[in-house]
Amino acid sequence: MKFLEKLGFKVGNGKKTKKNEINESFGNENYILIYPKSVEDEVNRSVNSMGFIDKEIPKDLSYDSLVEKLNETERELKVLDQDLEKIKEKNKEALDNVSYTLDYYKKSSKLKDKMVKGEKYFYLSSWVPETKIEQVRKLANKYEDTLVLEKKDHEVGLVPPTKLNNNKLVKPFEFLVNMYGAPNYNEIDPTGFFALTYLLLYGMMFGDLGQGLIFVILSYFIGKKNEVFGSLIRRIGISASIFGLLYGSVFGIETLIPTLLIKPFDNIMTVLIAAVGFGIILLITSYCLGIYNKLVKQKDLEEGFFGKEGFAGLLMMISFVFIILNLVGKKIVGMPIAIGLLVISIIMMVFKEPLSNSLLRNYPLYSTKKSDYYVESSFSIIEALLSVFSNLVSFTRVGAFAINHVGLYMAFEVISKLVGGGFVGLIILILGNILIIGLEGMIVFIQGLRLEFYEMFSKYYKGDGYKFSPISQINEK
């Protein structure tokens, strides 16, 4: 300590007393303060304000004794570390499983919160996939005082949740399907059909090899942040690239590669007609899926056969197509037959409730007054006719976007030539492609969803179900 004092340092010993809320002393701490003599007054004021009390430094306290005490403490710590290593090695297996054990108890605790509790038992009621039933049955033999009761969905009178089981190719599209609503247990999972048709629609509207490959490249960067969205971008990019090959388009340029199918901008009418024809095929398929859902899965004869989204609706749409074809001179069946089919479909829709109740022998035939029923039916016929017409016209936008895609690039090409080409013209073409990829890519994405949700889902998909959530997922939340 004298050595420090010779260097101009002040060495002091302070004692601070801790007190609780009722000012009763319950312990103290000792501190050694080393500071320059030039700031002695300031230090004294500071420590006094914090409740320190000066004490004399013990005579037997020296630098050498402190170093010896420190070395002794380090030796003791070293011995303790060696003992801890031996304990750790001896109990290695138990220690390695501590995290899993804690996780198990954490999940068990959350699961207990979802169970009915008694003095001695827990009661859990849950849905189990058929593939997992045998595992649940084994619980009764594995654990004592465990009772497992099984009941099928029709025995409990509840609608089961929906467990989707799609392959890796179409699984990312579950995200888009769930934006509309989760599949009902009593209807077909539309993910596979949705994925196929959405990719076709997107590729037809945004067919370009170069821009599609840009989507594919970007998808890997997006996938690092959001795997599902990255997978979706990759798939629509591949679809756009394939149709780009068919259209012979690379970054809007149609002279770099040969056209394998058709140039949309040079065959406007053909593209529009093809788009409507493709839409008719999709609508017929959608009606068929809806009929299967209603008749087979839901046992609903009234809507499945006589409803506007059932067989009667399909007949109305087909008759409507035949009438339009006759008007434009493309006769497949005669106009009288087409009108006759339309009249039959209208009659089926108007009388759907009494006809279905009569066939099923359900009485009374009307759930409301006859007059109210027929007034409502008349308005529903007008709605059905307008819906069929709008559905068919909506698919012209597929061809329109295919034509517009090329036309938009041509506009930037004209601007590039007006500025004299060269480096400035190249920059304009690059910026034009960036705008097309960003803005038009997003618009086509939305338009594809619109066609799926409003034109097709309305025929066969309700989306009013709820997804099956396994216990593992519940515990992770």
Summary of the structure (lengths in Angstrom):
residues: 477
radius of gyration: 38.8
end to end distance: 60.4
largest distance: 123.6
contacts: 1361
relative contact order: 0.09
helix: 67%
strand: 8%
